[in-house]
Amino acid sequence: MYRDLVFLLYVILVFPNVLAYNDS
């Protein structure tokens, strides 16, 4: 269960950064 929460948190934190990186 904790692993799922950590994975979800990781996606939430990293995904927007990836979009911002690709946008610029």
Secondary structure, 3 states (H helix, E strand, C coil): CHHHHHHHHHHHHHHHHHHHHHHC
